[in-house]
Amino acid sequence: MGIMSDVRRVRRQQHSLLNRLRSCASDADFVSEFHAGHLSGLTVFANLRQGQWYTPPDAMTCHFKSSDGHCGAWKFNPRRVNVHLVAEAIRGGGLIIVDSTRKGKRVPDSFSRTIPIWATVLNRIAQRRTGREFDTGLHMHGSVSEREKVLVEDHIEEFISVVVNSCCDLSVLDLLTRPLRCIWVDRSSVWTDVQHRAFSERYLAVICLTTSFCESEVAQHDRQGWHYIQGAGDDHENWSGKLTPSTFARHRGWILSADSDEECLRRIDALATEGNGRSLAGTSLVSIGSTEITIRLHVALSVLPTDGATVFISTGALSDPDVRPDVYAVHVSDVKGRRPSLETALGGILDFCLQWPTVTIASDRDAVLPGCVAVAILSRYFTGLGDELKRGARGDGPALSKERIRRHIEYVQRFIPGWNPPRFLVQQLNRFFLGDPAFRH
């Protein structure tokens, strides 16, 4: 009993908040040095959601799940077509995707399996659309057995059908003159600009950059007085509290200079309080097709423009939600299991939206929650799908189903590159609508 207690105590010490954040900082430094030293012309994408802890705050995002490539459980989710990467690969002659992996692996399954499958599917669709002749073979990481590659190949046609029948705009694939192909880089490998130029004569490189040290390299950090955690950014909702990747990137020197986890938490709380009390810079605005729905991100409630009806979603508590009659301000948590949930907030949001022909969905954070609200508005008040969407009244449209909600998610993704709602939020959307007999299919 005593030995097990000691083991748990040591593990807790090793996985302290400061050790996690120092590990994230070490991995972020590796990404920065690799990008600046070799391939500064390529766009860096953070693979959600762990990759955001290792990339600059302004890095673009993508979403490739390891579980989509797990042996025997291969699938291609139409919500994760990630077609926005293709335009950046064409523009820059390649791109870099950043992710990490936990103890015991050198490359995450998202890199060794999921992304190579994705590249093959898009290459074959592009070839069929244009008639161009280029390599459309399935090229997976060396850790994947030949038998598994054969089994994956049997599913490629099925995955192509999933993509072609989705709401994704695939026109960018017509611009592919070279196929997408993965290159795997980690701390122990080399990929220089000279190698990249030679490779780029035939392919558009999708550089899968694994940030973490492997297990045999971890001891050097222990000698420096702290314990390196492989894949430290994983499951951040369980340890990061009020700290976001962007706040950490901007203030990491001050955060990491804390001499204890308690002081580190006090500094994080101070940053969160400061952030809630100031105007947020870098406001971005995007329109969802011709639906008259607009999304405005990274804006404070106190500085909302006076240009029409707005649903304002705050991830923190609101001191004065009743700011204007044309603004519906609501606190919604974007963390799994925490309240108030999106599901409980949707009723009031949708009742407000019914009064206005056009609406802006604003948030002090990123697009995760606003995108879900846009899907909810489409589900309740619009008929048709994709480019055929038309505003109606509640009850005018066809009965809802999970499939129809999924198609609305795909449509919103066309206008918010990299947006992919976490599963728990999709489940809340499904429960809200499909639990109502008036909308259930």
NORLINHU-V577827 format. One record per residue. N is the residue number from 0. OMEGA is omega as a letter, one per 40 degrees, with the letter a starting at -180 (NA if undefined). Layout:
<<N/OMEGA> <N/OMEGA>>
//
This chain:
<<0/a> <1/a> <2/a> <3/i> <4/i> <5/i> <6/i> <7/i> <8/i> <9/i> <10/i> <11/i> <12/a> <13/a> <14/i> <15/a> <16/a> <17/i> <18/i> <19/a> <20/i> <21/i> <22/i> <23/i> <24/i> <25/i> <26/i> <27/i> <28/i> <29/i> <30/a> <31/a> <32/i> <33/a> <34/a> <35/a> <36/a> <37/a> <38/a> <39/i> <40/a> <41/i> <42/i> <43/i> <44/i> <45/i> <46/a> <47/e> <48/a> <49/a> <50/a> <51/i> <52/a> <53/a> <54/i> <55/a> <56/a> <57/i> <58/i> <59/a> <60/i> <61/a> <62/i> <63/a> <64/i> <65/a> <66/i> <67/a> <68/a> <69/a> <70/i> <71/a> <72/a> <73/i> <74/i> <75/a> <76/a> <77/i> <78/a> <79/i> <80/i> <81/a> <82/i> <83/i> <84/a> <85/a> <86/i> <87/i> <88/i> <89/a> <90/a> <91/a> <92/a> <93/i> <94/a> <95/i> <96/a> <97/i> <98/i> <99/i> <100/a> <101/a> <102/i> <103/i> <104/i> <105/a> <106/i> <107/i> <108/i> <109/i> <110/a> <111/a> <112/a> <113/a> <114/i> <115/i> <116/i> <117/a> <118/i> <119/a> <120/a> <121/i> <122/a> <123/i> <124/i> <125/a> <126/a> <127/i> <128/a> <129/a> <130/i> <131/i> <132/i> <133/a> <134/i> <135/a> <136/i> <137/a> <138/a> <139/a> <140/a> <141/i> <142/a> <143/a> <144/i> <145/i> <146/i> <147/i> <148/i> <149/a> <150/i> <151/a> <152/a> <153/a> <154/a> <155/i> <156/i> <157/a> <158/i> <159/i> <160/i> <161/a> <162/a> <163/a> <164/i> <165/i> <166/a> <167/i> <168/a> <169/a> <170/a> <171/i> <172/i> <173/a> <174/a> <175/i> <176/i> <177/a> <178/i> <179/i> <180/a> <181/i> <182/a> <183/a> <184/i> <185/a> <186/a> <187/a> <188/a> <189/i> <190/a> <191/i> <192/i> <193/i> <194/a> <195/a> <196/i> <197/i> <198/a> <199/i> <200/a> <201/a> <202/i> <203/a> <204/i> <205/a> <206/i> <207/a> <208/i> <209/a> <210/a> <211/i> <212/i> <213/a> <214/a> <215/a> <216/a> <217/a> <218/a> <219/i> <220/i> <221/i> <222/i> <223/i> <224/i> <225/a> <226/i> <227/i> <228/i> <229/a> <230/a> <231/a> <232/a> <233/i> <234/a> <235/i> <236/a> <237/a> <238/a> <239/i> <240/a> <241/a> <242/i> <243/i> <244/a> <245/i> <246/i> <247/a> <248/a> <249/a> <250/a> <251/i> <252/a> <253/a> <254/a> <255/i> <256/i> <257/a> <258/i> <259/i> <260/a> <261/i> <262/i> <263/i> <264/i> <265/i> <266/i> <267/i> <268/i> <269/i> <270/i> <271/i> <272/i> <273/a> <274/a> <275/a> <276/a> <277/i> <278/a> <279/a> <280/i> <281/i> <282/i> <283/a> <284/i> <285/i> <286/i> <287/i> <288/i> <289/a> <290/a> <291/i> <292/i> <293/i> <294/i> <295/a> <296/i> <297/i> <298/i> <299/i> <300/a> <301/a> <302/i> <303/i> <304/i> <305/a> <306/i> <307/a> <308/a> <309/i> <310/i> <311/a> <312/i> <313/i> <314/i> <315/a> <316/a> <317/i> <318/a> <319/a> <320/a> <321/a> <322/a> <323/i> <324/i> <325/i> <326/i> <327/a> <328/a> <329/i> <330/i> <331/i> <332/i> <333/a> <334/a> <335/i> <336/a> <337/i> <338/e> <339/a> <340/i> <341/a> <342/a> <343/a> <344/a> <345/a> <346/i> <347/i> <348/a> <349/i> <350/i> <351/a> <352/i> <353/a> <354/a> <355/i> <356/i> <357/a> <358/i> <359/i> <360/a> <361/i> <362/i> <363/a> <364/a> <365/a> <366/a> <367/a> <368/i> <369/i> <370/i> <371/i> <372/i> <373/i> <374/i> <375/i> <376/i> <377/a> <378/a> <379/a> <380/a> <381/i> <382/i> <383/i> <384/i> <385/a> <386/i> <387/a> <388/i> <389/a> <390/i> <391/i> <392/i> <393/i> <394/a> <395/a> <396/i> <397/i> <398/a> <399/i> <400/i> <401/a> <402/a> <403/i> <404/i> <405/i> <406/i> <407/i> <408/i> <409/a> <410/i> <411/i> <412/i> <413/a> <414/i> <415/a> <416/i> <417/i> <418/i> <419/a> <420/i> <421/a> <422/a> <423/i> <424/i> <425/i> <426/i> <427/i> <428/a> <429/a> <430/a> <431/a> <432/a> <433/i> <434/i> <435/a> <436/a> <437/a> <438/a> <439/i> <440/NA>>
//
